[in-house]
């Protein structure tokens, strides 16, 4: 299916969309296929092979535990945090995995855990560095079902051998859209010919599969999960898990802001934006419930910039709930349209193009969303997106210890401020600019290809090797 706004903004668990959400989704699909084949009861053994970046940084990203949950039949968008803790505690205590046991019907108990997975960090499969193979066999060793998947960023998965079919289906589904686009030039052409904003073009396309009421309700639900993520994070204190001993800052910062800024003084806008970005990514780093926007590693940028739109833009101090909801919907539709461009022309996978594909694309999407709700024309919105990405080009993915903590959490706050500045710069212009968004996206893609693999989510370069973990 054509990439839509609900693909780019999906609900899952932290800390990584490509290393946690995608692998869990792939494992769940494998478990469902096995169950549907009628051969589940014959399964006597299970093997999981992880390749490339999944093997190199999987422990720090929760890949292995996410796969265990997926193999039990849990999907990232449906599983609740309490279920995550309960099932992982049970597997760790008993050493038994309930294969395809979630939902109706009993699963097959297998002695299997994290330590049983086969890690191949130096083996890169041709399609993508985030490869994984699932294999089950009967008591005689006969293979009953086997499948290889790739987690290609943002929680999206692709099955090995079906790439061409998937691309064909994608192209066909795009042609069914009223206003299909792959490039910013095509998107702007629709805006001009139809007299629509970028968010409105996205809405027209979304209406091909959902009613306008369903779209609105879905996007407002997405934002409610973002708000809930912040609320939960602000109540947590102490250290983030994983061994780096990174202290949670959001609760203390929030308490200080409540004392210093009782009247929502505009002077404090950046402190509030920083707080929201930090809160979301601290919750993500602890494996909490977040919204991929468009990835988990960059999940704090869009909520932070949307918070700015709702609290620090003209007229919002007197806006009613209906008006505020309108801002949320317009912002997310516009951001989603820009996200489609990155997904179609380049990548949102840190393991494929570095952090420019995660934080950079999120900053670009957020800048566009803000520019649109602040009254920008389509060309100004496109300019805002271009400015934000242009100044995130070359951003590497080098998390210390393979954990989505340092530099990831602060990087979200910095990128959110970049997005706001990009939107303001674009709105002070007339929309005309020397470098197009399409040119920047192609540059990002080519930069990612040229980037040394050690700077693409392998924990083998940059801060990951130059900073002592403990």
Sine and cosine of phi, psi and omega as CSV:
sin_phi,cos_phi,sin_psi,cos_psi,sin_omega,cos_omega
0.00,0.00,0.47,-0.89,0.07,-1.00
-0.87,0.49,0.59,-0.81,-0.01,-1.00
-0.92,0.39,0.79,-0.61,-0.02,-1.00
-0.85,-0.53,0.04,-1.00,-0.07,-1.00
-0.90,0.44,-0.52,0.85,-0.02,-1.00
-0.99,0.13,-0.14,0.99,0.18,-0.98
-0.99,0.16,-0.64,0.77,-0.03,-1.00
-0.97,0.24,-0.51,0.86,0.04,-1.00
-0.90,-0.43,1.00,0.03,0.01,-1.00
-0.88,-0.48,0.43,-0.90,-0.05,-1.00
-1.00,-0.03,0.74,-0.68,0.01,-1.00
-0.40,-0.92,-0.25,-0.97,0.03,-1.00
-0.90,-0.43,0.41,-0.91,-0.01,-1.00
-0.99,0.15,0.12,-0.99,0.17,0.98
-0.98,-0.20,-0.04,1.00,-0.11,-0.99
-0.61,-0.80,0.72,-0.70,0.04,-1.00
-0.95,0.32,-0.63,0.78,-0.04,-1.00
-0.99,0.15,-0.49,0.87,-0.08,-1.00
-0.96,-0.27,-0.22,0.98,0.02,-1.00
-0.89,-0.46,-0.87,0.50,-0.07,-1.00
-0.90,0.43,-0.77,0.64,-0.01,-1.00
-0.86,0.50,-0.77,0.63,0.03,-1.00
-0.87,0.49,-0.62,0.78,0.04,-1.00
-0.90,0.44,-0.67,0.74,0.00,-1.00
-0.90,0.44,-0.68,0.73,0.01,-1.00
-0.89,0.45,-0.69,0.72,0.01,-1.00
-0.90,0.44,-0.62,0.79,0.01,-1.00
-0.92,0.40,-0.64,0.77,0.05,-1.00
-0.89,0.46,-0.69,0.72,0.02,-1.00
-0.87,0.49,-0.71,0.71,-0.01,-1.00
-0.89,0.46,-0.64,0.77,0.01,-1.00
-0.92,0.40,-0.66,0.75,0.03,-1.00
-0.89,0.46,-0.67,0.74,0.01,-1.00
-0.89,0.46,-0.67,0.74,0.00,-1.00
-0.91,0.41,-0.66,0.75,-0.01,-1.00
-0.93,0.37,-0.42,0.91,-0.03,-1.00
-0.96,0.27,-0.26,0.97,-0.01,-1.00
0.99,0.16,0.17,0.99,-0.05,-1.00
-0.95,-0.32,0.14,0.99,-0.05,-1.00
-0.83,0.56,-0.67,0.74,-0.06,-1.00
-0.92,0.39,-0.31,0.95,-0.02,-1.00
-1.00,0.07,-0.19,0.98,-0.10,-1.00
-0.92,0.40,0.78,-0.62,0.04,-1.00
-0.86,-0.50,-0.32,0.95,-0.02,-1.00
-0.53,-0.85,0.43,-0.91,-0.03,-1.00
-0.71,-0.71,0.62,-0.78,0.08,-1.00
-0.70,-0.71,0.71,-0.70,0.06,-1.00
-0.81,-0.58,0.85,-0.52,0.07,-1.00
-0.94,-0.33,0.78,-0.62,0.04,-1.00
-0.91,-0.41,0.70,-0.72,-0.09,-1.00
-0.88,-0.47,0.37,-0.93,0.16,-0.99
0.82,0.57,-0.76,-0.64,-0.09,-1.00
-0.90,0.44,-0.56,0.83,0.03,-1.00
-0.87,0.49,-0.63,0.78,0.01,-1.00
-0.97,0.23,-0.60,0.80,-0.08,-1.00
-0.94,0.34,-0.65,0.76,-0.08,-1.00
-0.84,-0.54,0.24,0.97,-0.07,-1.00
-0.87,0.50,-0.63,0.78,-0.03,-1.00
-0.89,0.45,-0.69,0.72,0.00,-1.00
-0.95,0.31,-0.36,0.93,-0.04,-1.00
-0.98,-0.18,0.06,1.00,0.01,-1.00
0.95,0.30,0.37,0.93,-0.06,-1.00
-0.89,0.45,-0.74,0.68,-0.12,-0.99
-0.91,0.41,-0.71,0.70,0.00,-1.00
-0.93,0.37,-0.57,0.83,0.05,-1.00
-0.90,0.44,-0.64,0.77,0.02,-1.00
-0.91,0.42,-0.64,0.77,0.05,-1.00
-0.85,0.52,-0.70,0.72,0.02,-1.00
-0.90,0.43,-0.66,0.76,0.03,-1.00
-0.90,0.44,-0.65,0.76,0.02,-1.00
-0.91,0.43,-0.45,0.89,0.09,-1.00
-0.97,0.24,-0.20,0.98,0.06,-1.00
0.95,-0.31,0.15,0.99,0.00,-1.00
-1.00,0.05,0.66,-0.75,0.06,-1.00
-0.97,-0.23,0.59,-0.80,-0.09,-1.00
-0.88,0.48,-0.54,0.84,-0.05,-1.00
-0.98,0.18,-0.20,0.98,-0.06,-1.00
-0.93,-0.36,-0.49,0.87,-0.08,-1.00
-0.94,0.35,0.62,-0.78,0.00,-1.00
-0.99,-0.14,0.45,-0.89,-0.01,-1.00
-0.80,0.60,-0.63,0.78,0.01,-1.00
-0.90,0.44,-0.61,0.79,0.03,-1.00
-0.92,0.40,-0.61,0.79,0.04,-1.00
-0.85,0.53,-0.78,0.63,-0.04,-1.00
-0.90,0.43,-0.67,0.75,-0.04,-1.00
-0.90,0.43,-0.75,0.66,-0.07,-1.00
-0.94,0.35,-0.66,0.75,0.00,-1.00
-0.92,0.39,-0.59,0.81,0.05,-1.00
-0.91,0.42,-0.64,0.77,0.00,-1.00
-0.91,0.40,-0.69,0.72,0.00,-1.00
-0.89,0.45,-0.68,0.74,-0.02,-1.00
-0.91,0.41,-0.60,0.80,-0.06,-1.00
-0.97,0.23,-0.68,0.73,-0.09,-1.00
-1.00,-0.09,-0.38,0.93,-0.09,-1.00
0.96,0.27,0.22,0.97,-0.07,-1.00
-0.91,-0.43,0.78,-0.63,0.10,-1.00
-0.98,-0.19,0.73,-0.69,0.06,-1.00
-1.00,-0.07,1.00,0.02,-0.07,-1.00
-0.88,0.47,0.84,-0.55,-0.01,-1.00
0.83,0.56,0.59,0.81,-0.07,-1.00
-1.00,-0.02,-0.22,0.98,0.00,-1.00
-0.96,0.28,0.49,-0.87,0.01,-1.00
0.99,0.15,-0.48,-0.88,-0.06,-1.00
-0.98,0.20,0.61,-0.79,0.03,-1.00
1.00,0.07,0.45,-0.89,-0.02,-1.00
-1.00,0.07,0.52,-0.85,0.06,-1.00
-1.00,-0.01,-0.05,-1.00,0.04,-1.00
-0.98,-0.19,0.87,-0.49,0.01,-1.00
-0.96,0.29,0.79,-0.61,0.02,-1.00
-0.75,-0.66,0.67,-0.74,0.11,-0.99
-0.95,0.30,0.98,-0.18,-0.09,-1.00
-0.41,-0.91,0.64,-0.77,0.02,-1.00
-0.46,-0.89,-0.13,-0.99,-0.05,-1.00
-0.84,0.55,-0.67,0.75,-0.08,-1.00
-0.91,0.42,-0.29,0.96,-0.04,-1.00
-1.00,0.06,-0.17,0.99,-0.01,-1.00
-0.97,0.26,0.59,-0.81,-0.02,-1.00
-1.00,-0.09,0.87,-0.49,-0.07,-1.00
-0.98,-0.22,0.78,-0.62,-0.01,-1.00
-0.78,-0.63,0.94,0.34,-0.09,-1.00
-0.90,0.43,-0.44,0.90,-0.04,-1.00
-1.00,-0.05,-0.06,1.00,0.02,-1.00
-0.98,-0.18,0.91,-0.41,0.00,-1.00
-0.96,-0.29,0.90,-0.44,0.04,-1.00
-0.95,0.32,0.47,-0.88,-0.13,-0.99
-0.84,0.54,-0.60,0.80,-0.13,-0.99
-0.96,0.29,-0.68,0.74,-0.11,-0.99
-0.23,-0.97,0.46,-0.89,0.00,-1.00
-0.94,0.35,-0.37,0.93,0.00,-1.00
-1.00,-0.06,0.95,0.31,-0.02,-1.00
-0.97,-0.24,0.48,-0.88,0.05,-1.00
-0.48,-0.88,0.63,-0.77,0.02,-1.00
-0.83,-0.55,0.76,-0.66,0.05,-1.00
-0.93,-0.37,0.73,-0.69,0.00,-1.00
-0.66,-0.75,0.75,-0.67,0.12,-0.99
-0.82,-0.57,0.56,-0.83,-0.02,-1.00
-0.69,-0.72,0.30,-0.95,0.03,-1.00
-1.00,0.02,-0.11,-0.99,-0.08,-1.00
-0.89,0.45,-0.43,0.90,0.00,-1.00
-1.00,0.04,-0.01,1.00,0.01,-1.00
1.00,0.00,0.06,1.00,0.02,-1.00
-0.97,0.26,0.78,-0.62,0.00,-1.00
-0.93,0.36,0.82,-0.57,0.00,-1.00
-1.00,-0.07,-0.60,0.80,-0.02,-1.00
-0.36,-0.93,0.66,-0.75,0.02,-1.00
-0.56,-0.83,0.62,-0.78,0.02,-1.00
-0.41,-0.91,0.60,-0.80,0.08,-1.00
-0.91,-0.42,0.74,-0.67,0.01,-1.00
-0.82,-0.57,0.37,-0.93,0.12,-0.99
-0.83,-0.55,0.72,-0.69,0.09,-1.00
-0.99,-0.11,0.96,-0.30,-0.24,-0.97
-0.98,-0.20,0.26,0.96,0.06,-1.00
0.94,-0.33,0.59,-0.81,0.05,-1.00
0.93,0.37,0.26,0.97,-0.04,-1.00
1.00,0.05,-0.05,1.00,0.02,-1.00
-0.96,0.27,0.62,-0.79,0.07,-1.00
-0.80,-0.60,0.49,-0.87,0.04,-1.00
-0.73,-0.69,0.70,-0.71,0.02,-1.00
-1.00,0.07,0.68,-0.74,0.04,-1.00
-0.87,0.50,0.73,-0.68,0.02,-1.00
1.00,-0.01,-0.16,0.99,-0.02,-1.00
-0.90,-0.43,0.25,0.97,-0.04,-1.00
-0.88,0.48,-0.71,0.71,-0.03,-1.00
-0.90,0.43,-0.65,0.76,0.02,-1.00
-0.91,0.41,-0.62,0.78,0.01,-1.00
-0.91,0.41,-0.66,0.75,0.02,-1.00
-0.91,0.41,-0.63,0.78,0.03,-1.00
-0.90,0.44,-0.68,0.74,0.02,-1.00
-0.90,0.44,-0.63,0.77,0.02,-1.00
-0.89,0.46,-0.72,0.69,0.01,-1.00
-0.89,0.46,-0.67,0.75,0.00,-1.00
-0.91,0.42,-0.66,0.75,-0.03,-1.00
-0.93,0.36,-0.53,0.85,0.04,-1.00
-0.92,0.40,-0.59,0.81,0.00,-1.00
-0.93,0.38,-0.36,0.93,0.04,-1.00
-0.99,0.17,-0.22,0.97,0.02,-1.00
-0.96,0.29,0.55,-0.84,0.03,-1.00
-0.89,0.46,-0.61,0.79,-0.06,-1.00
-0.74,-0.67,0.94,0.34,-0.05,-1.00
-0.92,0.40,0.57,-0.82,0.08,-1.00
-0.47,-0.88,0.54,-0.84,0.08,-1.00
-0.84,-0.55,-0.42,0.91,-0.02,-1.00
-0.86,-0.50,0.29,-0.96,0.06,-1.00
-0.91,0.42,-0.55,0.84,0.03,-1.00
-0.88,0.47,-0.69,0.73,0.04,-1.00
-0.91,0.41,-0.63,0.77,0.01,-1.00
-0.89,0.45,-0.71,0.71,0.02,-1.00
-0.92,0.39,-0.54,0.84,0.04,-1.00
-0.90,0.43,-0.64,0.76,0.07,-1.00
-0.89,0.45,-0.67,0.74,0.00,-1.00
-0.86,0.51,-0.69,0.72,-0.05,-1.00
-0.94,0.34,-0.71,0.71,-0.07,-1.00
-0.95,0.30,-0.52,0.86,-0.06,-1.00
-0.99,-0.15,-0.18,0.98,-0.05,-1.00
0.93,0.37,0.59,0.80,-0.06,-1.00
-0.89,-0.45,0.37,-0.93,0.15,-0.99
-0.99,0.15,0.15,-0.99,0.02,-1.00
-0.89,0.45,-0.67,0.74,0.04,-1.00
-0.89,0.46,-0.59,0.81,0.00,-1.00
-0.94,0.34,-0.58,0.82,0.09,-1.00
-0.88,0.48,-0.70,0.72,0.02,-1.00
-0.88,0.47,-0.64,0.77,0.01,-1.00
-0.89,0.45,-0.67,0.74,0.03,-1.00
-0.84,0.54,-0.69,0.72,0.00,-1.00
-0.94,0.35,-0.63,0.77,0.02,-1.00
-0.90,0.44,-0.52,0.86,0.00,-1.00
-0.94,0.35,-0.18,0.98,0.05,-1.00
-0.94,0.34,-0.35,0.94,-0.03,-1.00
-0.82,-0.57,-0.19,0.98,-0.01,-1.00
-0.59,-0.81,0.39,-0.92,0.10,-0.99
-0.97,0.26,0.34,-0.94,0.01,-1.00
-0.89,0.47,-0.58,0.81,0.03,-1.00
-0.91,0.42,-0.66,0.75,0.02,-1.00
-0.91,0.42,-0.63,0.78,0.02,-1.00
-0.89,0.45,-0.73,0.68,-0.02,-1.00
-0.88,0.47,-0.75,0.67,0.00,-1.00
-0.88,0.47,-0.65,0.76,-0.01,-1.00
-0.90,0.43,-0.68,0.74,-0.01,-1.00
-0.94,0.34,-0.61,0.79,0.05,-1.00
-0.92,0.40,-0.55,0.83,0.07,-1.00
-0.92,0.39,-0.66,0.75,0.05,-1.00
-0.84,0.55,-0.72,0.70,-0.02,-1.00
-0.93,0.38,-0.55,0.83,0.03,-1.00
-0.90,0.43,-0.56,0.83,0.06,-1.00
-0.93,0.36,-0.62,0.78,0.09,-1.00
-0.87,0.50,-0.71,0.70,0.02,-1.00
-0.90,0.43,-0.67,0.75,0.01,-1.00
-0.89,0.45,-0.60,0.80,0.04,-1.00
-0.87,0.49,-0.70,0.72,0.02,-1.00
-0.90,0.44,-0.73,0.69,-0.03,-1.00
-0.85,0.53,-0.69,0.72,0.00,-1.00
-0.91,0.41,-0.69,0.73,-0.04,-1.00
-0.89,0.46,-0.61,0.79,-0.04,-1.00
-0.94,0.34,-0.21,0.98,0.03,-1.00
-0.99,-0.12,-0.16,0.99,-0.02,-1.00
-1.00,-0.06,0.65,-0.76,0.06,-1.00
-0.77,-0.64,0.09,-1.00,0.03,-1.00
0.99,-0.12,-0.46,-0.89,-0.08,-1.00
-0.98,-0.19,0.52,-0.86,0.11,-0.99
-0.96,0.27,0.50,-0.87,-0.02,-1.00
-0.94,0.34,0.37,-0.93,0.15,-0.99
0.86,-0.51,-0.22,0.98,0.09,-1.00
0.98,-0.21,-0.23,0.97,0.03,-1.00
-0.98,0.21,-0.25,0.97,-0.01,-1.00
0.87,0.50,0.65,0.76,0.06,-1.00
-0.98,0.19,0.82,-0.57,-0.05,-1.00
-0.99,0.10,0.67,-0.74,0.11,-0.99
-0.92,0.39,0.78,-0.63,-0.01,-1.00
-0.97,-0.26,-0.42,0.91,-0.13,-0.99
-0.83,0.56,-0.72,0.69,-0.02,-1.00
-0.86,0.51,-0.70,0.72,0.00,-1.00
-0.93,0.38,-0.64,0.77,0.02,-1.00
-0.90,0.44,-0.64,0.77,0.00,-1.00
-0.89,0.45,-0.71,0.71,0.01,-1.00
-0.87,0.49,-0.66,0.75,0.01,-1.00
-0.92,0.40,-0.66,0.75,0.01,-1.00
-0.89,0.45,-0.64,0.77,0.02,-1.00
-0.88,0.47,-0.49,0.87,0.02,-1.00
-0.99,0.15,-0.66,0.75,-0.10,-0.99
-1.00,0.08,-0.46,0.89,-0.09,-1.00
-0.81,-0.58,0.96,0.29,-0.04,-1.00
-0.96,0.29,-0.41,0.91,-0.11,-0.99
-0.92,-0.40,0.33,0.94,0.00,-1.00
0.81,0.59,0.84,0.55,0.02,-1.00
-0.92,0.39,0.76,-0.65,0.00,-1.00
-0.84,0.55,-0.37,0.93,0.02,-1.00
-0.89,0.46,-0.38,0.92,-0.08,-1.00
-0.99,-0.14,0.23,0.97,-0.09,-1.00
-0.84,0.55,-0.65,0.76,-0.07,-1.00
-0.95,0.32,-0.55,0.83,0.05,-1.00
-0.90,0.45,-0.63,0.77,0.03,-1.00
-0.94,0.35,-0.65,0.76,0.04,-1.00
-0.88,0.47,-0.71,0.70,0.05,-1.00
-0.85,0.52,-0.69,0.73,-0.04,-1.00
-0.87,0.49,-0.74,0.67,-0.04,-1.00
-0.89,0.46,-0.70,0.71,0.00,-1.00
-0.89,0.46,-0.70,0.71,0.01,-1.00
-0.90,0.44,-0.69,0.73,-0.04,-1.00
-0.87,0.49,-0.72,0.69,-0.01,-1.00
-0.89,0.46,-0.71,0.71,-0.09,-1.00
-0.98,0.19,-0.38,0.92,0.16,-0.99
-0.94,0.35,-0.62,0.79,0.05,-1.00
-0.93,0.38,-0.64,0.77,0.06,-1.00
-0.88,0.48,-0.69,0.72,-0.03,-1.00
-0.89,0.45,-0.42,0.91,0.01,-1.00
-1.00,-0.03,0.12,0.99,0.03,-1.00
0.99,0.14,0.35,0.94,-0.02,-1.00
-0.98,0.19,-0.04,-1.00,-0.04,-1.00
-1.00,0.08,0.84,-0.54,-0.04,-1.00
-0.69,-0.73,0.12,-0.99,0.11,-0.99
-0.95,-0.32,0.82,-0.57,0.12,-0.99
-0.89,0.45,0.80,-0.60,-0.11,-0.99
-0.54,-0.84,0.92,0.39,-0.04,1.00
-1.00,0.01,-0.02,1.00,0.04,-1.00
-0.77,-0.64,0.17,-0.99,0.05,-1.00
-0.96,0.29,-0.64,0.77,-0.02,-1.00
-0.89,0.46,-0.36,0.93,0.02,-1.00
-0.90,-0.43,0.38,0.92,-0.16,-0.99
-0.93,0.38,-0.31,0.95,-0.08,-1.00
-1.00,0.04,-0.24,0.97,-0.15,-0.99
-0.95,0.32,-0.79,0.61,-0.04,-1.00
-0.91,0.42,-0.69,0.72,0.08,-1.00
-0.86,0.52,-0.61,0.79,-0.02,-1.00
-0.92,0.38,-0.69,0.72,-0.01,-1.00
-0.95,0.30,-0.58,0.82,0.07,-1.00
-0.91,0.41,-0.59,0.81,0.10,-1.00
-0.87,0.50,-0.68,0.73,0.06,-1.00
-0.86,0.50,-0.69,0.72,0.00,-1.00
-0.87,0.49,-0.61,0.79,-0.07,-1.00
-0.99,0.12,-0.28,0.96,-0.10,-1.00
-0.82,-0.57,-0.30,0.95,-0.11,-0.99
-0.76,-0.65,0.26,0.96,0.08,-1.00
-0.96,-0.28,0.45,-0.89,-0.09,-1.00
-0.81,0.58,0.73,-0.68,0.09,-1.00
1.00,-0.01,-0.26,0.97,-0.07,-1.00
-0.97,0.26,-0.32,0.95,0.00,-1.00
-0.94,0.35,-0.36,0.93,0.01,-1.00
-0.91,-0.42,0.11,0.99,-0.06,-1.00
-0.95,0.32,0.57,-0.82,0.08,-1.00
-1.00,0.07,0.05,-1.00,-0.08,-1.00
-0.89,0.45,-0.60,0.80,0.02,-1.00
-0.87,0.49,-0.71,0.71,0.01,-1.00
-0.90,0.43,-0.64,0.77,-0.01,-1.00
-0.92,0.40,-0.64,0.77,0.06,-1.00
-0.89,0.45,-0.62,0.79,0.03,-1.00
-0.87,0.49,-0.64,0.77,0.01,-1.00
-0.89,0.45,-0.70,0.71,0.00,-1.00
-0.86,0.51,-0.75,0.67,-0.05,-1.00
-0.90,0.43,-0.73,0.68,0.00,-1.00
-0.89,0.46,-0.68,0.73,0.00,-1.00
-0.87,0.50,-0.77,0.64,-0.08,-1.00
-0.94,0.35,-0.58,0.81,0.06,-1.00
-0.90,0.44,-0.68,0.73,0.00,-1.00
-0.92,0.39,-0.73,0.69,0.04,-1.00
-0.86,0.51,-0.64,0.77,0.02,-1.00
-0.89,0.45,-0.64,0.77,0.02,-1.00
-0.88,0.48,-0.66,0.75,0.03,-1.00
-0.93,0.36,-0.60,0.80,0.05,-1.00
-0.88,0.48,-0.59,0.81,0.05,-1.00
-0.85,0.53,-0.65,0.76,-0.02,-1.00
-0.88,0.47,-0.66,0.75,0.01,-1.00
-0.94,0.34,-0.64,0.77,0.01,-1.00
-0.92,0.40,-0.60,0.80,-0.05,-1.00
-0.98,0.22,-0.66,0.75,-0.15,-0.99
-0.99,-0.15,-0.38,0.93,-0.09,-1.00
-0.66,-0.75,-0.91,-0.41,-0.03,-1.00
-0.27,-0.96,0.47,-0.88,0.13,-0.99
-0.90,-0.44,0.40,0.92,-0.03,-1.00
-0.97,-0.22,0.86,-0.50,0.04,-1.00
-0.89,0.45,-0.50,0.86,0.01,-1.00
-0.96,0.27,-0.26,0.97,-0.03,-1.00
-0.98,-0.21,-0.67,0.74,-0.07,-1.00
-0.78,-0.63,0.13,0.99,-0.05,-1.00
1.00,0.08,-0.03,-1.00,-0.09,-1.00
-0.94,0.35,-0.26,0.96,0.10,-1.00
-0.85,0.52,-0.48,0.88,0.01,-1.00
-0.98,0.20,-0.33,0.94,0.01,-1.00
-0.98,-0.21,-0.96,0.30,0.00,-1.00
-0.90,0.44,-0.63,0.78,0.01,-1.00
-0.89,0.46,-0.74,0.68,0.00,-1.00
-0.92,0.39,-0.61,0.79,0.02,-1.00
-0.91,0.41,-0.65,0.76,0.04,-1.00
-0.89,0.45,-0.66,0.75,0.03,-1.00
-0.90,0.44,-0.70,0.71,0.03,-1.00
-0.88,0.47,-0.69,0.72,-0.02,-1.00
-0.91,0.41,-0.64,0.77,0.02,-1.00
-0.88,0.48,-0.66,0.75,0.02,-1.00
-0.90,0.43,-0.72,0.70,0.00,-1.00
-0.86,0.51,-0.70,0.72,-0.01,-1.00
-0.92,0.40,-0.69,0.73,0.00,-1.00
-0.87,0.50,-0.62,0.78,-0.02,-1.00
-0.93,0.36,-0.71,0.70,-0.03,-1.00
-0.95,0.32,-0.28,0.96,0.07,-1.00
-1.00,-0.04,0.19,0.98,0.13,-0.99
1.00,-0.07,0.26,0.97,-0.02,-1.00
-0.94,0.34,0.50,-0.87,0.09,-1.00
-0.97,0.24,0.26,-0.97,0.04,-1.00
-0.80,0.60,-0.65,0.76,-0.01,-1.00
-0.94,0.35,-0.56,0.83,0.07,-1.00
-0.94,0.35,-0.62,0.79,0.04,-1.00
-0.90,0.44,-0.70,0.72,0.04,-1.00
-0.89,0.45,-0.62,0.79,0.03,-1.00
-0.90,0.43,-0.65,0.76,0.03,-1.00
-0.88,0.48,-0.70,0.72,0.02,-1.00
-0.89,0.45,-0.64,0.77,-0.01,-1.00
-0.91,0.41,-0.70,0.71,-0.02,-1.00
-0.88,0.48,-0.71,0.71,-0.05,-1.00
-0.88,0.47,-0.70,0.71,-0.01,-1.00
-0.96,0.30,-0.60,0.80,-0.03,-1.00
-0.82,0.57,-0.55,0.84,-0.07,-1.00
-0.98,-0.21,0.34,0.94,0.21,-0.98
-0.85,-0.53,0.05,1.00,-0.02,-1.00
-0.87,0.50,0.67,-0.75,0.06,-1.00
0.99,0.11,0.06,1.00,-0.03,-1.00
-0.91,0.41,0.83,-0.55,-0.06,-1.00
-1.00,0.03,0.32,-0.95,0.06,-1.00
-0.92,-0.39,0.98,-0.17,-0.12,-0.99
-0.66,-0.75,0.81,0.58,-0.07,-1.00
-0.90,0.44,0.71,-0.71,0.00,-1.00
-0.91,0.41,0.76,-0.65,0.02,-1.00
0.93,0.37,0.19,0.98,-0.05,-1.00
0.94,0.33,0.21,0.98,-0.02,-1.00
-0.99,-0.12,0.58,-0.81,-0.01,-1.00
-1.00,0.09,0.91,0.42,-0.08,-1.00
-0.74,-0.68,-0.89,0.45,0.00,-1.00
-0.89,-0.45,0.86,-0.51,0.14,0.99
-1.00,-0.10,0.20,0.98,-0.24,-0.97
-0.87,0.50,-0.68,0.74,-0.10,-0.99
-0.91,0.41,-0.78,0.62,0.02,-1.00
-0.91,0.42,-0.56,0.83,-0.03,-1.00
-0.87,0.50,-0.54,0.84,0.05,-1.00
-0.91,0.42,-0.66,0.75,0.01,-1.00
-0.91,0.41,-0.68,0.73,0.02,-1.00
-0.89,0.46,-0.68,0.73,-0.03,-1.00
-0.93,0.36,-0.52,0.86,0.06,-1.00
-0.91,0.42,-0.69,0.72,0.04,-1.00
-0.90,0.44,-0.61,0.79,0.07,-1.00
-0.87,0.49,-0.66,0.75,-0.01,-1.00
-0.89,0.46,-0.68,0.73,0.00,-1.00
-0.90,0.43,-0.69,0.73,0.02,-1.00
-0.91,0.42,-0.63,0.77,0.01,-1.00
-0.89,0.47,-0.67,0.74,0.02,-1.00
-0.89,0.45,-0.69,0.73,-0.02,-1.00
-0.91,0.41,-0.64,0.77,0.04,-1.00
-0.89,0.46,-0.68,0.74,-0.01,-1.00
-0.91,0.41,-0.62,0.78,-0.03,-1.00
-0.95,0.31,-0.35,0.94,0.08,-1.00
-0.99,0.12,-0.15,0.99,0.07,-1.00
-0.98,-0.21,-0.05,-1.00,-0.01,-1.00
-0.97,-0.23,0.16,0.99,0.01,-1.00
0.99,-0.16,-0.33,0.94,0.02,-1.00
-0.99,0.12,0.65,-0.76,-0.01,-1.00
-0.37,-0.93,0.38,-0.92,-0.13,-0.99
-0.96,0.28,-0.61,0.79,-0.06,-1.00
-0.96,-0.30,0.78,-0.62,-0.02,-1.00
-1.00,0.05,0.35,-0.94,0.06,-1.00
-0.88,0.48,-0.65,0.76,0.01,-1.00
-0.87,0.50,-0.65,0.76,0.01,-1.00
-0.91,0.42,-0.61,0.80,0.01,-1.00
-0.94,0.34,-0.63,0.77,0.01,-1.00
-0.90,0.44,-0.69,0.73,0.05,-1.00
-0.89,0.45,-0.64,0.77,0.03,-1.00
-0.89,0.45,-0.66,0.75,0.04,-1.00
-0.87,0.49,-0.70,0.72,0.00,-1.00
-0.88,0.47,-0.72,0.69,-0.03,-1.00
-0.93,0.36,-0.59,0.81,0.07,-1.00
-0.89,0.46,-0.65,0.76,0.04,-1.00
-0.89,0.46,-0.63,0.78,0.02,-1.00
-0.91,0.41,-0.62,0.79,-0.04,-1.00
-0.98,0.20,-0.33,0.94,-0.07,-1.00
-0.91,0.41,0.69,-0.72,0.06,-1.00
-0.83,0.55,0.65,-0.76,-0.05,-1.00
-0.87,0.48,-0.43,0.90,-0.04,-1.00
-0.94,0.35,-0.24,0.97,0.04,-1.00
-0.98,-0.18,0.27,0.96,-0.03,-1.00
-0.83,-0.55,0.95,0.31,0.14,-0.99
0.86,0.51,0.68,0.73,0.06,-1.00
-0.92,-0.39,-0.18,0.98,-0.08,-1.00
0.87,0.49,0.45,0.89,-0.01,-1.00
-0.91,-0.42,0.18,0.98,0.01,-1.00
-0.44,-0.90,0.14,-0.99,0.07,-1.00
0.90,0.44,-0.63,-0.78,-0.01,-1.00
-0.85,0.52,-0.51,0.86,-0.07,-1.00
-0.88,0.47,-0.42,0.91,0.00,-1.00
-0.91,-0.40,-0.28,0.96,-0.05,-1.00
-0.99,-0.13,-0.08,1.00,0.04,-1.00
-0.90,-0.44,0.79,-0.61,0.01,-1.00
-0.94,0.35,0.75,-0.66,-0.09,-1.00
-0.94,0.35,-0.51,0.86,-0.05,-1.00
-0.64,-0.76,0.00,0.00,0.00,0.00
